[in-house]
Amino acid sequence: MPDQPIPKDAAYQIINDELMLDGNPRLNLASFVTTWMEPECDKLIMSSLNKNYVDMDEYPVTTELQNRCVNMIARLFHAPIGEDDTAVGVGTVGSSEAIMLAGLAFKKKWQEKRKSQGKTYHNPNIVTGSNVQVCWEKFARYFEVDLKVVNLTEDCYVMDPVKAVEMVDENTICVAAILGSTMTGEFEDVKLLNELLTKKNKETGWNTPIHVDAASGGFVAPFLYPDLEWDFRLPLVKSINVSGHKYGLVYAGVGWVVWRAKEDLPDDLVFHINYLGSDQPTFTLNFSKGKNVFTC
Ligand SMILES: Cc1ncc(COP(=O)(O)O)c(C=O)c1O
């Protein structure tokens, strides 16, 4: 901390000049091209910048907008809900937070089941391809879940569903399939995975579910390949994450996680907080949060 204060315009100038050493976002063709938005979006973001999104009583319309996004996305992904039903899901900072939440829900469900059967519940694992994005490794390390990885081969750059299902054991909390492998964009065969896993579940009684990491494919597949079955049309798919900022025109980061049904999100992961006015159910990793819900 400096001993003496400095004038605010001098402080601004110093920080602004230092930031000039960053790259110019408009020249950045990496980082998923999330560097430009329509001016109307900029205006909406700027006019909401001072809202702390977690204070839902104070900002109920923001909450309503988030809920509308969740409802639209769940329906886009064919969640089996009626016209007037509310979908189960939440807006997140990006797919990484969404994946942490989905992973936690699977871990909790698996632990509850194991406890009720009087079995050990200390060695959960997730089966996935070695092409998973780093946030899955992060989830595994932070939340103490083993990643059982299906290696890619010279002629297959995505997870082979046959090998994945072979790796599933009684401690597998879910198989994570990727719709849009980060490196190549290739979709994994979720339909075949669902078929093979259904068969294995019948033989073993394990009921291992599927999560689809649709970070980049979730807003592409429904429009380009509407007949491709990768989402809640497949019964074992219990949750899906998607990013809003993977194809440009949306600043990072915004994402969502949606669950197939209420029972797929264990109750005790939902916090009911009421110190800001009324009962607020929240399921996010953070409490305070800047408002990015408009960027959808
Ligand atoms: C398949 C996949 N999953 C998850 C992520 C993480 O997404 P986010 O940057 O929205 O946290 C990415 C980002 O590259 C991705 O490609």
The ligand as a Gaussian input file, in Angstrom:
#p B3LYP/6-31G(d) Opt

LIG

0 1
 C      -15.704000     -28.717000     -24.048000
 C      -15.467000     -27.567000     -23.114000
 N      -15.899000     -27.647000     -21.838000
 C      -15.737000     -26.634000     -20.959000
 C      -15.101000     -25.458000     -21.327000
 C      -14.975000     -24.351000     -20.319000
 O      -15.838000     -23.329000     -20.690000
 P      -15.871000     -21.858000     -20.050000
 O      -14.737000     -21.120000     -20.682000
 O      -17.206000     -21.306000     -20.471000
 O      -15.716000     -21.972000     -18.579000
 C      -14.623000     -25.333000     -22.635000
 C      -13.896000     -24.116000     -23.029000
 O      -13.021000     -24.150000     -23.833000
 C      -14.816000     -26.399000     -23.555000
 O      -14.406000     -26.311000     -24.820000

